[in-house]
Amino acid sequence: MKIQKTYKKSPYLHSAAHVLADELSVKLNDKKHFGFYLKMALTHDHGLLRGIAGQVLESSTTKKPGALFAYLLKKSKNDT
């Protein structure tokens, strides 16, 4: 039995950084700041960014998840 996976390819997402930036902007409901997420995906570890996004998504009290993401990223940079 052969299992075929179908992926929807986007002509705009051509690197791992673009895919991560798109994933973050969609999950954090902040598509207008795609450029910010792309810059972070190019300069930071993808595991770190996904971890911070997970923290943001777990905290259901925030009204601006994108702002909380930026704050936690800045805080993690200052801690190291």
C-alpha positions in Angstrom: 0.0 0.0 0.0 1.5 3.3 -1.1 0.7 6.4 1.0 0.7 9.7 -0.8 0.9 12.9 0.9 -0.5 16.0 -0.7 0.9 19.3 0.2 -0.4 22.6 -1.0 2.6 24.4 -2.5 2.7 28.2 -2.4 4.9 30.0 -4.9 5.6 32.6 -2.2 7.1 30.3 0.4 10.4 29.1 -1.0 12.6 28.6 2.0 12.3 27.2 5.6 12.4 30.7 7.0 9.4 31.8 4.8 7.5 28.7 5.9 8.2 29.4 9.6 7.3 33.1 9.2 4.0 32.2 7.5 3.3 29.6 10.3 3.9 32.1 13.0 2.0 34.9 11.5 -1.0 32.7 10.9 -1.0 31.0 14.3 -0.5 34.3 16.1 -3.2 36.0 13.9 -0.8 38.7 12.9 -0.4 38.4 9.1 0.3 42.1 8.6 3.7 41.7 10.4 4.9 38.8 8.2 8.1 40.7 7.6 8.9 40.8 11.3 8.4 37.1 11.6 10.6 36.5 8.5 13.4 38.6 10.0 13.2 36.6 13.2 13.2 33.3 11.3 16.3 34.4 9.4 18.2 35.5 12.6 17.1 33.2 15.3 16.9 29.4 15.9 13.6 28.0 14.6 13.2 25.8 17.7 13.4 28.8 20.0 10.8 30.7 17.9 8.5 27.7 17.9 8.9 27.4 21.7 8.0 31.0 22.3 5.0 30.7 19.9 3.9 27.7 22.0 4.1 29.7 25.2 2.1 32.5 23.6 -0.6 30.1 22.3 -0.9 28.4 25.7 -1.5 31.7 27.5 -5.1 32.4 26.5 -5.3 35.7 28.4 -3.5 37.9 25.9 -5.3 40.1 23.4 -2.3 40.7 21.3 -0.3 37.5 20.8 2.1 39.1 18.4 3.2 41.7 20.9 3.6 39.0 23.6 5.7 37.0 21.2 8.0 40.0 20.6 8.3 40.6 24.3 9.1 37.0 25.1 11.7 36.9 22.3 13.4 40.1 23.6 13.3 38.7 27.2 14.9 35.5 26.0 17.7 37.5 24.3 18.4 39.5 27.5 18.5 36.3 29.7 21.3 34.8 27.7 
